[in-house]
Amino acid sequence: MYKKLKPFEKVIFDALSLLLVLFYSWSAVIEPANLQYHRGIYVIITYILCFMLYQSKSPIMRAVDYLLIILSVVSVSYWMINFEAINYRTGAENLVDQWMAVVGVLIGIELARRVVGSVFVILGTAFVLYGMFGAHMPDMFAHAGDTLPGLCTSIFYKPDGVFGIMANVLATYVLLFVIFGAYLEKCGAQKFFIDWPLAAVGHKVGGPAKVSVIASGLFGSISGSAIANTVSTGTFTIPMMKKAGFRPHIAGGIEPAASIGGMFMPPIMGAGGFIMAEMTGFNYSHIMLVAIFPAVMYFYSVYMMVHWEAKMHNIVGERFGEKATTILKREWLYITPLVVITLFMLTGYSPAYSAILGLATCVAVSHKTPDTRIDPSAGIIMALVLLGGWLMSGLALVIDAATVTSLAKVIRPRYLVVFGLLVSVAVALYRHKKGADVKTELVHFVEAARSGTENSLKIGATVGVIGIIIGVLTYSGLILTFADIVIELAEGSLPLTILLIALASLILGMGVPVTAAYLITAVVAVPALTHLGVNELAAHMIVYWLSQDSNITPPVCIAAFAGATIAKANMWRTAFASFKFAKFLYLGPFLFGYVPAFSLNGSAMDIAKAYVLITIGTWLYAYVLSGIWVKQLRDRFGKKTVSHAK
């Protein structure tokens, strides 16, 4: 879509992409921005870029696009500039406050329509109407209601509306990790993520499909999108599976089933893990630790089902040209960005800080081969900032506090950034004299920033309507009563409650990105689960896992349809095949609900026993669902019948 932009629009797009990278890197590493600027700048730039990229077709309507861009900038800027004044006069907003809010809310609905689809318009409009006419609703859902300006004022300015949790999570975490994923891909890591599993298991029973599972786990842990994962790894793995002997709809179904596992796999877990941290108050490092074993079990389940499927049809892959150990020795550097992010988060650094360190590591790793080199300035600056921080921490242990305070005024992160820029310029001039293609490296840096920003727009465009939904749910008080409604419908049964949440997630996910579906469902469903005795983090995990089902469960299942397109297979057969291979997606929530140790809630012995039993149970679960035991029984007893007949 970027290629369709006019030259001056491309310049604006690239400039704003770089601004996002630099501003949020500064905010994560050097000095956090004030709340209104931290969230507002993200929303403004996202709105501008979405209206530029998802543009109208006719010249007249293109003028409307630019009008909407101007209105977006005006309404969001008004909130940022008057942030304190608006908070001060809460409940007594003036006419300008109200109509700016109306403009901001309506623009959010239009933006979602263009980028995500008409379902979001229906949802946004329905919730606005519910907020306005709540007094006319049935008693169970009734509330006082309000005028359009009054309701929009609540949605636009209050902390649980447009600039609430979704905007904060997107600006603080998701944007930086999506950009990190773009830099990781740009540095050449994606080839390693396919070549290494191909060499490791490609020659075994069902080898190409097992490559798909492992590659999807590696790439999916940083892509943040099951659909993007399916398309990127599936382009290579699906034709390879077909060539090995897998039927087209099976090959097309395995890839999306494996790809959604990336949404559970640390260190990034899509955007859901960050939203979970924000909503529960748990450190993200703790959520990562809880998520690791369930994610591994999901991939193990898909892996074993693939194995039994290949056994049934005698499918064996071809041996790769190199050994897995050879590739690992040569290309192990491509793992370091993920290792850096994980280690720094586990040792107490913020996810945002860790993401920038990971990005800097990608820049360093890109210099492994000449074709992938990215301008090294980010790596140099981050190295100086990190070393400066470690130096001050070390000095604090050996010298007096007064001296440390004096040195801290000199070795400040912002001064280290300036020094890093000077060093970067000197290094660039030196390398240019030595024949390095500095210009191309700068272009690679901009291309990665652009790719990451473009990838973030799909989820960013939902921020307005998510704000409407959560704002109206809070305003109406439905959040407090929904848990009682669900418990009453399920008659206090936990399995039935989980099934109702699965149904709600599936229906919502038909027209809403899965991350948005998780947030909306979690707001109303988690209280119902905790009321039934499920611990809070496990309740969030249940909702998060079930929010992924729309990717592979008919009738919508976009990831499965993407796999079918690549496999050139029947879409519905592919969708049901994907649904079959992803069955652990529905077992996991029940384990979270009934086995506290599955979410690290219990003693070390309880957790160890649960892990062993769940591993064995997952093997058995995959074996039974694969159906190979039916073939084995048929073959055994069929042969006996034939021998007796003779």
C-alpha positions in Angstrom: 0.0 0.0 0.0 2.9 2.3 0.7 4.0 2.0 -3.0 0.6 3.6 -4.1 1.4 6.8 -2.2 2.5 10.0 -4.0 6.2 11.0 -3.6 5.4 13.7 -1.0 3.2 11.4 0.9 6.0 8.8 1.0 8.3 11.4 2.5 5.7 12.3 5.2 5.1 8.6 5.9 8.8 7.9 6.3 9.3 11.0 8.4 6.5 10.1 10.8 7.7 6.5 11.0 11.1 7.7 12.1 9.5 10.1 14.5 7.6 7.2 16.1 10.8 5.2 16.4 12.9 8.0 17.8 10.3 9.5 20.2 9.2 6.2 21.8 12.9 5.1 22.0 13.7 8.3 23.8 10.6 7.8 26.1 11.6 4.2 26.8 15.3 4.7 27.5 16.0 8.3 28.4 13.0 10.2 29.8 9.4 9.1 29.9 7.0 11.5 28.2 4.0 13.0 30.1 0.9 10.9 29.8 -0.9 13.1 27.3 2.1 13.3 25.0 2.9 9.6 25.4 -0.5 8.5 24.3 -1.6 11.5 22.2 1.4 11.5 19.8 0.9 7.8 19.1 -2.8 8.4 18.3 -2.2 11.4 16.1 0.5 9.8 14.0 -1.5 6.5 13.7 -4.6 8.5 12.5 -2.5 10.5 10.0 -0.8 7.4 8.6 -4.0 5.4 8.4 -5.9 8.1 6.5 -2.9 8.4 4.2 -2.5 4.7 3.6 -6.1 3.6 3.5 -7.2 6.4 1.2 -10.4 7.1 -0.7 -10.3 6.3 -4.4 -11.9 9.4 -5.9 -10.0 12.7 -6.0 -13.0 14.5 -4.3 -13.0 12.0 -1.4 -9.2 12.2 -1.2 -9.8 15.8 -0.2 -12.0 14.5 2.5 -9.2 12.3 3.7 -7.0 15.3 4.2 -9.8 17.1 6.0 -10.1 14.1 8.4 -6.4 14.2 8.9 -6.7 17.9 9.9 -9.6 17.2 12.2 -7.7 14.3 13.8 -4.7 16.5 14.5 -6.9 19.3 15.9 -9.1 17.1 18.2 -6.2 15.0 19.7 -3.9 18.1 20.0 -6.8 19.9 21.8 -6.8 17.0 24.3 -3.0 17.1 24.8 -2.7 20.9 25.1 -5.7 21.3 27.4 -5.1 18.0 29.3 -4.8 19.5 32.8 -7.6 22.1 32.2 -10.0 19.4 31.0 -9.2 17.2 34.0 -9.8 20.2 36.3 -13.2 20.9 34.9 -14.4 17.3 34.7 -18.2 17.3 34.8 -18.3 20.9 33.8 -16.8 20.7 30.2 -17.5 23.7 28.0 -19.1 23.5 24.5 -15.7 23.4 22.7 -14.6 20.5 24.9 -17.8 18.6 24.1 -17.7 19.1 20.3 -14.0 18.3 20.1 -14.8 15.0 21.8 -17.6 14.3 19.3 -15.3 14.9 16.4 -12.6 12.7 18.0 -15.0 9.8 18.7 -16.6 9.9 15.2 -13.2 10.0 13.5 -12.2 6.9 15.5 -15.2 5.0 14.1 -14.4 6.1 10.5 -10.8 5.1 10.8 -11.7 1.6 12.1 -14.1 1.2 9.2 -11.4 1.9 6.6 -8.7 -0.2 8.2 -10.5 -3.1 10.0 -13.9 -3.3 8.3 -17.6 -2.5 8.8 -18.0 -4.7 11.8 -16.2 -2.2 13.9 -18.5 0.6 12.7 -21.5 -1.5 13.7 -19.9 -2.2 17.1 -18.9 1.4 17.7 -22.3 2.8 16.6 -24.2 0.2 18.7 -22.3 1.1 21.8 -22.7 4.8 21.2 -26.5 4.3 20.8 -26.5 2.1 23.9 -24.7 4.8 25.8 -27.3 7.4 24.7 -30.5 5.4 25.1 -29.6 3.2 28.0 -32.8 4.4 29.9 -34.9 2.6 27.3 -33.1 -0.8 27.6 -34.4 -3.9 29.4 -33.9 -3.7 33.2 -30.9 -6.0 33.1 -29.0 -3.6 30.8 -30.6 -0.3 31.7 -28.7 2.9 32.7 -29.3 6.6 32.8 -28.1 7.4 29.2 -26.8 10.7 28.0 -26.8 13.1 25.0 -24.3 12.5 22.2 -21.9 15.3 23.3 -22.1 14.3 26.9 -21.4 10.6 26.1 -18.5 11.5 23.7 -17.0 13.8 26.4 -16.9 10.8 28.8 -15.5 8.5 26.1 -12.9 10.9 24.8 -11.5 12.5 28.0 -11.9 9.9 30.8 -9.0 7.5 31.4 -11.0 4.4 30.4 -11.9 5.7 27.0 -10.1 6.5 23.7 -6.8 7.4 25.5 -7.2 4.6 28.1 -5.6 1.2 28.5 -5.5 0.3 24.7 -3.8 3.5 23.7 -1.3 3.1 26.6 -0.4 -0.5 25.8 0.0 0.3 22.1 2.2 3.3 22.7 4.2 1.8 25.5 4.8 -1.8 24.3 3.2 -3.0 21.1 4.5 -0.3 18.8 8.1 -0.9 19.9 7.9 -4.7 19.7 6.3 -4.6 16.3 9.1 -2.3 15.1 11.6 -4.6 16.7 10.1 -7.5 14.7 10.6 -5.4 11.5 14.3 -4.8 12.3 14.8 -8.5 13.2 13.4 -9.5 9.8 15.5 -6.8 8.1 18.7 -8.0 9.7 18.2 -11.5 8.0 16.9 -13.6 10.9 13.9 -14.9 9.0 16.0 -17.1 6.8 17.6 -18.7 9.9 14.2 -19.3 11.4 13.4 -21.5 8.5 16.7 -23.1 7.5 17.6 -24.3 11.0 14.3 -26.3 11.7 14.5 -27.6 8.1 17.9 -29.0 8.8 16.9 -30.3 12.2 13.6 -32.1 11.5 13.0 -31.7 7.7 14.1 -35.2 6.9 12.0 -36.9 9.6 8.5 -38.4 9.5 6.3 -35.4 8.5 9.5 -33.3 8.4 8.2 -30.3 6.3 5.1 -30.0 8.6 7.4 -30.1 11.7 9.5 -27.4 10.1 6.3 -25.4 9.9 5.6 -25.8 13.6 9.1 -24.9 14.7 9.5 -22.0 12.3 6.1 -20.6 13.3 7.1 -20.8 17.0 10.3 -18.9 16.3 8.9 -16.3 13.9 5.5 -16.1 15.7 7.1 -15.1 19.0 8.1 -11.8 17.5 5.6 -11.2 14.7 2.6 -10.4 16.9 0.1 -11.6 14.3 -1.1 -15.1 13.4 -2.1 -14.0 9.9 1.3 -12.3 9.2 3.0 -15.5 10.6 0.9 -17.7 8.3 1.7 -15.7 5.2 5.4 -15.2 5.9 6.4 -18.7 6.9 3.6 -20.4 5.0 4.9 -19.1 1.7 7.8 -21.4 2.1 6.5 -24.3 4.3 3.1 -25.0 2.7 4.5 -25.7 -0.9 7.2 -27.9 0.8 4.5 -29.8 2.7 2.5 -30.4 -0.5 5.6 -31.6 -2.3 6.3 -34.1 0.5 2.9 -35.6 0.2 0.5 -33.8 2.5 -2.9 -33.1 1.0 -3.3 -29.4 0.0 -6.0 -28.6 2.7 -3.9 -30.4 5.4 -0.8 -28.4 4.4 -2.8 -25.2 4.4 -4.4 -26.1 7.8 -1.2 -27.0 9.6 0.5 -23.6 9.1 -2.2 -21.4 10.6 -2.7 -23.9 13.5 1.0 -23.6 14.3 1.0 -19.8 13.6 -1.5 -18.9 16.3 0.8 -20.5 18.9 3.2 -17.5 18.3 0.6 -15.4 20.1 1.2 -17.3 23.3 5.0 -17.7 23.0 7.2 -15.3 24.9 9.0 -13.0 24.7 6.4 -10.9 22.9 3.1 -12.9 22.8 1.4 -10.5 20.4 0.0 -7.5 22.2 -2.0 -9.5 24.7 0.7 -10.1 27.2 1.3 -6.4 27.6 -2.5 -5.7 28.0 -2.6 -8.5 30.6 0.3 -6.9 32.5 -1.5 -3.5 32.4 -4.8 -5.0 33.6 -3.5 -7.3 36.3 -0.6 -5.3 37.7 1.7 -8.3 37.3 5.2 -7.7 36.0 5.5 -8.7 32.3 8.4 -11.0 33.2 6.1 -13.0 35.5 3.5 -13.3 32.7 6.2 -14.5 30.4 7.2 -17.2 32.9 3.6 -18.3 33.3 3.1 -18.4 29.5 6.2 -20.4 28.5 5.0 -24.0 29.4 1.4 -23.6 28.1 2.9 -22.2 24.8 5.4 -25.1 24.6 2.5 -27.6 25.2 0.5 -26.0 22.4 3.3 -26.4 19.9 4.0 -29.9 21.2 0.4 -30.8 20.6 0.4 -29.5 17.0 3.8 -31.2 16.5 2.6 -34.6 17.6 -0.7 -34.4 15.7 1.4 -33.6 12.6 3.6 -36.6 13.4 0.6 -38.9 13.6 -0.9 -37.5 10.4 2.4 -38.1 8.5 2.6 -41.6 10.0 -0.9 -42.4 8.7 0.1 -41.5 5.2 3.8 -42.5 5.3 5.1 -39.0 4.6 8.8 -38.5 5.1 10.7 -35.3 4.3 14.0 -34.9 2.4 17.3 -34.3 4.0 18.5 -30.7 4.0 21.9 -29.9 2.4 23.5 -28.9 5.7 23.4 -30.2 9.3 21.4 -28.3 11.9 24.5 -27.9 14.1 26.4 -26.4 11.1 23.7 -23.8 10.5 23.5 -23.0 14.2 27.3 -22.5 14.5 27.2 -20.2 11.5 24.1 -18.2 12.2 23.5 -18.4 16.0 23.9 -14.6 16.1 20.3 -14.2 14.8 19.0 -15.6 18.1 20.8 -13.0 20.1 18.1 -10.2 19.8 15.5 -12.5 21.3 17.9 -13.7 24.0 18.7 -10.1 24.8 15.1 -9.1 25.2 14.2 -12.1 27.3 17.2 -11.7 29.6 16.8 -8.0 30.2 13.0 -8.4 30.9 13.7 -11.3 33.3 16.3 -9.2 35.2 14.0 -6.3 35.8 14.3 -4.0 32.9 11.0 -2.7 31.4 9.7 -4.3 28.3 10.0 -1.1 26.3 13.7 -0.6 27.4 14.3 -4.3 26.5 12.7 -3.8 23.1 15.0 -0.9 22.2 18.0 -3.0 23.3 16.7 -5.8 21.1 16.4 -3.4 18.2 20.0 -2.2 18.8 21.1 -5.8 18.8 19.3 -6.4 15.5 21.3 -3.5 14.0 24.6 -5.0 15.3 23.6 -8.5 13.9 22.7 -7.1 10.5 26.4 -6.4 9.9 27.0 -10.1 9.7 26.4 -10.0 5.9 26.9 -7.0 3.6 23.5 -7.2 2.0 21.6 -6.7 5.3 23.6 -4.0 7.0 21.6 -1.4 8.9 23.0 2.0 10.0 24.8 1.2 13.3 24.0 4.5 15.1 21.2 3.0 17.2 23.5 0.2 18.4 26.3 2.6 19.3 24.0 4.9 21.2 22.3 2.1 23.1 25.6 0.6 24.0 26.8 3.9 25.5 23.6 4.4 27.4 23.7 0.9 28.8 27.3 1.0 29.7 26.8 4.4 31.4 24.0 2.9 33.5 26.1 -0.1 34.5 29.1 2.1 35.3 27.0 4.3 37.7 25.6 1.2 39.3 29.1 -0.2 39.8 30.5 3.0 41.1 27.6 3.3 43.7 29.0 0.1 45.3 32.5 1.4 45.8 32.4 5.2 46.3 30.4 7.5 48.5 26.9 8.8 47.5 28.0 12.4 47.1 30.5 11.5 44.5 28.1 9.3 42.7 25.5 12.2 42.6 28.1 14.5 41.2 29.1 12.0 38.5 25.4 11.3 37.7 25.1 14.9 36.5 27.8 14.3 33.9 27.1 10.7 32.9 23.4 11.4 32.2 21.6 9.3 29.6 20.8 12.4 27.4 24.4 13.4 27.4 25.4 9.9 26.4 22.9 10.1 23.5 24.6 13.3 22.3 28.0 11.7 22.7 26.7 8.6 20.9 25.5 10.7 17.9 29.0 12.3 17.6 30.7 8.9 17.8 28.2 7.6 15.1 29.0 10.4 12.8 32.7 9.9 13.2 32.3 6.1 12.6 30.1 6.7 9.5 32.7 9.1 8.0 35.5 6.7 8.7 33.6 3.7 7.3 32.6 5.8 4.2 36.3 6.4 3.5 36.9 2.7 3.8 34.3 2.0 1.1 31.2 1.2 3.3 27.9 1.9 1.6 26.6 4.2 4.4 23.7 5.6 2.4 22.3 2.1 1.8 22.6 1.3 5.5 20.6 4.4 6.3 18.0 3.4 3.8 17.7 0.0 5.4 17.1 1.7 8.8 14.3 3.8 7.3 12.8 0.8 5.5 12.7 -1.2 8.8 11.1 1.8 10.6 8.5 2.1 7.8 7.7 -1.6 7.8 7.3 -1.7 11.6 5.1 1.4 11.6 2.9 0.0 8.7 2.5 -3.3 10.5 1.3 -1.5 13.7 -1.4 0.5 11.9 -3.9 -2.4 11.8 -4.1 -2.8 15.5 -3.6 1.0 16.1 -6.7 1.8 14.1 -8.8 0.0 16.6 -7.9 2.4 19.5 -10.9 4.7 18.9 -13.6 2.0 18.8 -12.0 0.0 21.7 -12.1 3.3 23.7 -15.8 3.7 22.8 -16.7 0.1 23.9 -14.8 0.1 27.2 -15.9 3.7 27.9 -19.5 2.9 27.4 -19.3 -0.4 29.4 -17.8 1.6 32.3 -20.2 4.5 31.9 -23.2 2.2 31.9 -22.0 0.0 34.7 -22.4 -3.1 32.6 -18.9 -4.3 33.5 -20.2 -4.8 37.1 -23.4 -6.7 36.1 -22.1 -8.7 33.2 -20.3 -11.2 35.5 -23.5 -11.9 37.3 -25.3 -12.4 33.9 -22.7 -14.9 32.7 -22.7 -16.8 36.0 -26.5 -16.9 36.0 -26.6 -18.2 32.4 -24.0 -20.8 33.2 -25.7 -21.6 36.5 -22.4 -21.3 38.4 -20.7 -24.0 36.2 -17.1 -23.2 35.3 -17.0 -25.4 32.2 -20.2 -23.8 30.9 -18.8 -20.3 31.7 -15.6 -21.1 29.7 -17.7 -22.3 26.8 -19.8 -19.1 26.9 -16.6 -17.0 26.9 -15.3 -19.1 23.9 -18.5 -18.4 22.0 -18.4 -14.7 22.8 -14.7 -14.5 21.7 -15.5 -16.4 18.5 -18.4 -14.1 17.6 -16.5 -10.9 18.5 -13.3 -12.2 16.7 -15.3 -12.5 13.4 -15.0 -8.8 12.9 -12.5 -7.5 15.4 -8.7 -8.2 15.6 -8.0 -10.9 18.2 -6.1 -8.5 20.5 -9.1 -6.2 20.6 -11.4 -9.2 21.1 -9.3 -10.2 24.1 -9.4 -6.8 25.7 -13.1 -6.3 25.2 -13.9 -9.9 26.5 -11.5 -9.6 29.4 -13.1 -6.5 30.8 -16.4 -8.3 31.2 -15.5 -12.0 31.5 -12.6 -12.1 33.9 -14.8 -11.0 36.9 -17.1 -13.9 36.2 -14.2 -16.4 36.2 -12.6 -15.0 39.4 -16.0 -15.2 41.0 -16.0 -18.9 40.3 -12.6 -19.3 42.0 -10.1 -19.0 39.1 -7.1 -16.9 40.0 -6.9 -13.5 38.2 -3.9 -14.3 35.9 -5.3 -17.7 34.9 -8.7 -16.0 34.1 -6.9 -13.6 31.8 -5.0 -16.5 30.2 -8.3 -18.3 29.6 -9.8 -15.3 27.8 -6.6 -14.6 25.9 -6.3 -18.1 24.6 -9.9 -18.3 23.6 -9.7 -14.9 21.8 -7.4 -16.5 19.3 -10.0 -19.1 18.1 -11.5 -16.8 15.4 -8.2 -17.2 13.5 -8.8 -20.9 12.8 -12.4 -21.6 13.7 -15.0 -21.4 11.0 -16.9 -19.4 9.7 -14.4 -16.5 9.5 -10.9 -18.0 10.3 -8.8 -15.5 8.3 -5.5 -17.2 9.1 -6.9 -20.5 7.9 -8.1 -18.9 4.7 -4.7 -17.3 4.2 -3.2 -20.8 4.4 -5.8 -22.2 2.0 -4.9 -19.4 -0.5 -1.2 -20.3 -0.4 -2.0 -24.1 -0.6 -4.5 -23.6 -3.4 -6.9 -25.7 -1.4 -10.6 -25.6 -0.6 -11.1 -22.9 2.0 -13.6 -24.8 4.2 -11.7 -28.1 4.2 -8.5 -26.1 5.1 -10.4 -24.3 7.9 -11.7 -27.5 9.5 -8.2 -29.1 9.1 -6.7 -26.1 10.9 -9.4 -26.4 13.6 -8.4 -30.0 14.1 -4.7 -29.4 14.5 -5.3 -26.5 16.9 -7.4 -28.5 19.4 -5.1 -27.7 22.3 -6.3 -24.1 22.0 -9.6 -25.4 23.7 -7.9 -27.7 26.2 -5.6 -25.0 27.5 -8.3 -22.8 29.0 -9.7 -25.7 31.0 -6.2 -26.5 32.3 -5.9 -22.9 33.4 -9.3 -23.1 35.1 -8.8 -26.4 36.9 -5.1 -26.8 37.4 -3.6 -23.8 39.3 -0.1 -25.1 38.8 -0.5 -24.6 35.0 -0.3 -20.9 35.8 2.6 -21.3 38.3 0.1 -21.1 41.2 1.3 -23.6 43.8 4.3 -25.2 45.4 7.4 -26.3 43.3 6.3 -30.0 43.7 2.7 -29.3 42.6 4.0 -27.4 39.5 6.5 -30.2 38.7 3.9 -32.9 39.0 1.4 -30.9 36.9 4.0 -30.3 34.2 4.8 -34.0 33.9 1.2 -35.1 33.9 0.2 -32.4 31.4 3.1 -33.4 29.0 2.0 -37.0 29.1 -1.7 -36.0 28.7 -0.9 -33.7 25.8 0.8 -36.6 24.0 -2.2 -38.8 24.6 -4.6 -36.0 23.6 -2.8 -35.5 20.3 -2.7 -39.3 19.7 -6.4 -39.7 20.3 -7.5 -36.7 18.3 -5.2 -37.6 15.3 -7.3 -40.7 14.7 -4.2 -42.9 14.0 -5.3 -45.4 16.6 -8.4 -46.2 14.5 -6.2 -47.0 11.5 -3.9 -49.1 13.7 -6.8 -51.1 15.1 -8.3 -51.5 11.6 -5.0 -52.7 10.2 -4.4 -55.2 13.1 -7.9 -56.7 13.2 -8.3 -56.5 9.4 -5.2 -58.6 8.9 -6.4 -61.2 11.5 -9.8 -61.4 9.7 -8.1 -61.9 6.3 -5.8 -64.7 7.8 -8.8 -66.5 9.4 -10.6 -66.4 6.0 -7.7 -68.1 4.4 
